[in-house]
């Protein structure tokens, strides 16, 4: 008689849920993915992912985790038209402290339309016949007690039923009801923190000028000094098929554009430098303008809970939802899925005693750097929190600000900062003695007077 395979149910069929399913399947479990939306067969939009219209990139720390879970995933993305962008070699960035130089590569990013990226990952994950997808199916709640979750109640095709499981993973994103479900089981409300910068994003897709459809750098105009009140900024991201995905940013006191003509005017006149607007003058608009205001950072500290049920784990945006402008959400999801897999393997299987708490703590560690980076900037916007920045927030911000200034003229510091922002390394590398000394000394080169674009890039984009 064959031994029963352990079972897992993953709630949410977006990137975090699919990668969690792949992680669990690699441990020998049979996995069911429950998704409320109807998932498309191709690179198409879906209702439950409104942020897909805005800039997305997979930082190299996340890309390596993705490849670990799905060998060949990076090749599949490149075959689908996703370019590999060396950082900071192919980036033109105006920071709050000045223009960054284009240092030799220390990390990379994979910029892509979210619909395309999801389709590639979905196809690779669902090729595994131990993973079953139930789309058009809503998760209603978990079953079990405060000691152990035993399954999940779902509704699909008008009927309700219970899916029993050795492990339930909540990856339902910002709309997660995990905290409510836990309280229904008699557990205390989990600790949480929210930092809402009030930023609004307006995005539009363009066809790049013919000469700039391959190998063009990422262009980013960041908001000014923290605490200035304004969040005006923008990102031009070269994506697949010779297109530029452009997201413009505005704070509570700003008025981000909602129409085509206003989009171009805002890019030229409202940002700290008109470069993105100048580039768009020669690009062909392909879509209208999409606006979103769902940009708050929200973190549940489930790993700190004194009581945690067996057989239940929360990850992805359901655990830590980040301001999308920093581009860390997908990378954190991939690294969290790896942490989940490793915890299951170490503990002996999805239903092993003590696994859920160990896995929740492991997943919590993967979000720390991205969380600190996001709130370290956003907490200084007026109204971001009820109490304002903490003493720790102010100390961290002062040091990070000094490092970022130093990075404009010190390649070694720039590469260490990039290691952290790309999630290749934890924030502790920024506290090494050599980094502390470099921050005290400051930039080794004078500030750049303008954007570090080559003559060939300017000509390709129609600026010469």
GIRANOR-V673740 format. One record per pair of residues at least 24 apart in sequence whose ideal C-beta (glycine too) atoms are under 6 Angstrom apart, sorted by sequence separation. I is the first residue (numbers start at 0). J is the second residue. D is the distance in whole Angstrom. If there is no record, write none. Layout:
I_J_D / I_J_D
This chain:
83_107_6 / 84_108_5 / 228_252_6 / 338_362_5 / 375_399_6 / 4_29_5 / 259_284_6 / 296_321_6 / 412_437_5 / 12_38_6 / 141_167_6 / 262_288_5 / 296_322_5 / 335_362_5 / 338_365_5 / 81_109_5 / 294_322_5 / 409_437_6 / 212_241_3 / 81_111_4 / 335_365_5 / 257_288_6 / 334_365_4 / 198_230_5 / 405_437_6 / 76_109_6 / 233_266_6 / 257_290_6 / 405_438_5 / 409_442_6 / 207_241_5 / 408_442_3 / 409_443_5 / 331_366_5 / 407_442_6 / 408_443_5 / 79_115_6 / 207_243_5 / 402_438_5 / 405_441_5 / 408_444_4 / 233_270_5 / 401_438_5 / 405_442_5 / 204_242_6 / 205_243_4 / 231_269_5 / 331_369_5 / 141_180_5 / 145_184_5 / 231_270_6 / 243_282_6 / 79_119_6 / 140_180_5 / 145_185_4 / 204_244_6 / 235_275_5 / 145_186_5 / 203_245_6 / 233_275_5 / 327_369_4 / 76_119_5 / 312_355_6 / 75_119_5 / 202_246_4 / 311_355_5 / 310_355_6 / 22_68_6 / 200_246_5 / 201_247_5 / 309_355_5 / 312_358_5 / 21_68_5 / 59_106_5 / 62_109_5 / 312_359_6 / 319_366_4 / 59_107_5 / 200_248_6 / 314_362_5 / 321_369_6 / 325_373_5 / 307_356_5 / 18_68_6 / 58_108_5 / 198_248_6 / 199_249_5 / 220_270_5 / 72_123_6 / 220_271_6 / 319_370_6 / 322_373_5 / 56_108_4 / 57_109_4 / 198_250_6 / 220_272_5 / 321_373_5 / 197_250_6 / 56_110_4 / 69_123_5 / 197_251_4 / 201_255_4 / 201_256_5 / 220_275_6 / 322_377_6 / 371_426_6 / 199_255_5 / 218_275_6 / 302_359_5 / 368_425_5 / 55_113_5 / 301_359_5 / 302_360_4 / 368_426_5 / 203_262_6 / 302_363_4 / 51_113_4 / 51_114_6 / 44_114_6 / 43_114_6 / 42_114_4 / 298_370_6 / 42_115_4 / 208_281_5 / 207_282_6 / 42_118_4 / 41_118_6 / 205_282_4 / 206_283_4 / 296_373_5 / 296_374_5 / 205_284_6 / 206_285_6 / 204_285_5 / 296_377_6 / 204_286_4 / 203_286_6 / 203_288_5 / 201_288_5 / 202_289_5 / 201_290_5 / 200_291_5 / 330_422_5 / 199_292_5 / 38_134_5 / 198_294_5 / 37_134_5 / 37_135_5 / 29_129_5 / 30_130_5 / 31_131_5 / 32_132_5 / 33_133_5 / 34_134_4 / 195_295_4 / 35_137_5 / 193_295_6 / 194_296_4 / 17_120_6 / 21_124_5 / 24_127_5 / 33_136_5 / 17_121_6 / 193_297_5 / 24_129_5 / 33_138_5 / 24_130_5 / 192_298_5 / 17_124_5 / 191_299_5 / 20_130_5 / 189_299_5 / 190_300_4 / 189_301_5 / 190_303_6 / 189_304_6 / 33_153_6 / 186_306_6 / 115_239_6 / 91_216_5 / 90_216_6 / 95_221_6 / 110_236_5 / 112_238_5 / 89_216_4 / 90_217_5 / 91_218_5 / 92_219_5 / 93_220_5 / 94_221_5 / 111_238_6 / 10_138_5 / 95_223_5 / 110_238_6 / 95_224_5 / 84_217_6 / 177_313_5 / 177_317_6 / 175_317_3 / 8_151_5 / 173_316_5 / 166_310_5 / 167_311_5 / 168_312_5 / 169_313_5 / 170_314_6 / 172_316_4 / 170_315_4 / 172_317_6 / 171_317_5 / 53_200_5 / 170_317_6 / 173_320_5 / 169_317_5 / 19_168_5 / 53_202_4 / 52_202_5 / 19_170_5 / 226_379_5 / 228_381_6 / 8_162_5 / 16_170_4 / 225_379_4 / 15_170_4 / 8_164_4 / 7_164_6 / 6_164_5 / 81_239_6 / 6_165_5 / 7_166_4 / 8_167_5 / 9_168_5 / 10_169_5 / 11_170_4 / 80_239_3 / 5_165_5 / 11_171_4 / 80_240_6 / 148_308_5 / 9_170_6 / 10_171_5 / 147_308_5 / 147_309_4 / 148_310_5 / 145_308_6 / 147_310_5 / 148_311_4 / 274_450_5 / 93_272_5 / 54_234_5 / 194_374_5 / 281_461_3 / 196_377_4 / 54_236_5 / 278_460_5 / 166_349_4 / 194_377_5 / 197_380_6 / 165_349_4 / 194_378_5 / 196_380_4 / 165_350_3 / 196_383_5 / 195_383_6 / 194_383_5 / 54_244_6 / 194_384_6 / 54_246_4 / 53_246_5 / 52_289_4 / 211_459_4 / 210_459_4 / 211_460_5 / 208_460_6 / 208_461_5 / 61_329_6 / 65_333_5 / 68_336_6 / 61_330_2 / 64_333_4 / 53_323_6 / 56_326_5 / 60_330_5 / 64_334_5 / 67_337_6 / 57_329_5 / 58_330_5 / 61_333_4 / 50_323_6 / 57_330_6 / 64_337_5 / 15_315_3 / 96_403_5 / 96_404_4 / 99_407_6 / 102_410_5 / 94_403_6 / 105_414_4 / 97_407_5 / 96_407_6 / 102_413_5 / 106_417_5 / 105_417_5 / 22_336_4 / 14_329_6 / 18_333_6 / 25_340_6 / 106_421_4 / 15_332_4 / 19_336_5 / 22_339_5 / 26_343_5 / 106_423_6 / 14_332_5 / 18_336_4 / 22_340_4 / 26_344_6 / 19_339_6 / 28_349_5 / 86_417_6 / 7_349_5 / 5_348_5 / 5_349_4 / 5_350_6 / 97_446_5 / 98_447_4 / 101_451_5 / 91_450_5 / 60_421_5 / 91_452_6 / 59_421_5 / 60_422_3 / 58_421_4 / 60_423_5 / 58_422_5 / 59_423_6
